[in-house]
Amino acid sequence: MRRVDQRVSLITLGVADLARSRDFYAALGWRYQEVQETVFIQLGGSAVVLWDRGKLADDAGVEDAGADGFGGIALAQNVRSREEVDEIIAAAESAGASITKPAAETFYGGYAGYFADPDGHLWEIAHNPGFTLRDDGSLVLPDFSA
């Protein structure tokens, strides 16, 4: 049996209005490239792709129910400090995000909050003192068995 690499290359977000979503992420200061009605945003060793929601559903071979409710997924960005969490949540709100959960202490001893982009995709911004962030921002999980 072939072993599957432990990595994510692209996270594609189905969006209702490509220009609105592109402008939202640009307002966060994220650089993008737009090609053939698709927006690509480099995130370290992976990328977020913004693509028409209907086209994404067709491409995946599923029916788009058009539900605006919770889609069962949240994207997360870990940062180095509580102050960074507050700054990013505020920047997202200024860019047009809905704050779904203001930053607060967490059960694991960290500090985190959530916002939703214009299409309702959830982003958690978290400071977790138990997780190491390398200089390039990549996450290193602790040895949970220790």
N, C-alpha and C positions, 0 to 999 in steps of 0.2 A: 504494500500500500504506500502511495506517495505521501510524504510528509508535507504539510502546508506551512509555509513561512508565517511567523508571528509578526504581522505588520499590516497596516492599513495604508494604501497608496492614495486613494481618493475618497472623499466624503461628498457625495452629490446631494444637494438640497433642491428638491422640487419647489419652484417658486411661482407665484401667481403673476407677478409683474417683474420681469427681469431688470428693467431700468431702475425700478424702486429698490430692489434688493441690492443691485450693484452699487447704487448711490449710498445705501445704508452702510455697507461694508467699507466703501471709500471714505465715508464720514468717520469711521473708526480709525482711519489712517492706513488701511490695508491696501497694498498695491495689487492690481489685477491686470489680466489680459483678457480681452474679449475677442472671440473667434467664432464665427458662424452661430450667432445667437446663444453663445455659451460663455460664461465668465469663469476664468480660472484664477484662483488665489493660492499662491505658494505659501505653505505653512511648514517651515523647516523641511523635514524629509517627507512630507505628504502635502496634499492640496485639498482645498474645498472647491467644489464646482457648483455654480448656480446655473440651473437649467429649467426651462419651462416644465411645470408640474405635469401637465398632460403628456408632453413628449417623454418625460422620465417614466411615467406609468406605462405608456405604449412600449418603450424600449425594454422595460422589465417584464412585459407581458401580463400586467395586472390592470384591473379597473380602478380608476381614480374615483373614490367615493366622495371626494371634495370635502372631507371632514376637516374642520378647523380645530378640532379638539386635540388632546394630547396624543401624539403619535407613538408613544412608548420609547422614545429615545431622547437623550440629552448629550450635547457635545460639551466638553469641559476644557478649560484652560487653567492650569495650575500656575501660580505666580509666587514670587519670593517673599511677599509680605502682606500683612492685612491692609496696609495703606494702598498697595497696588490693587487689591480687590476693590476697595472703595473708589479709587480713581477710574478703574475700567468700567465698573457698574455706572458711574456718573457719565463717563464718555459715551457709553452705549445708550443711556437715557437721552443724552443730548442729541445723539444721532437718530433718535426715533424709536428706540427699543421700549418695550413694555417691561417694567420690572415686575417679575412674578414672585420673587422672594428677596426682600432686602438682605444685604449682607449681615450675617450674625454668627455668633459662636456655633460650632458644630459639635455633634456628639463625640467625635474623634479627637477633639482638642484643636481643631483648626478654625477657619473663618471662611465663610462662603456665601454667595448670593447667586440668584438666577435672573436672567433676562430672556425675553423672546424677541427674535428679529421680526421684521414686518410680515413674515409668513407663519409666525408662531413657532419656529424652530428654537428650541431651548438651548441656552448656553449657561453653563455653570462656571463661575469664576471663583477659584478656591486657592486658599493658602493652607497647605497641609504640611506641618513641620516634620512629619514622618516620611515624606517623599522628598527625594533629592532631585533638584533641577540642575542639570549640567549648564556650563557657560552658554551653550547654544540653545538652552531652553528645553532640551529633551528631558523627559521624565525617567527616573530610575526608581522602580519599585523596591521597597525594602524586602528583606527575607522574612516573610511572615511566619516561617517555622521556627525562627530563632527566639 
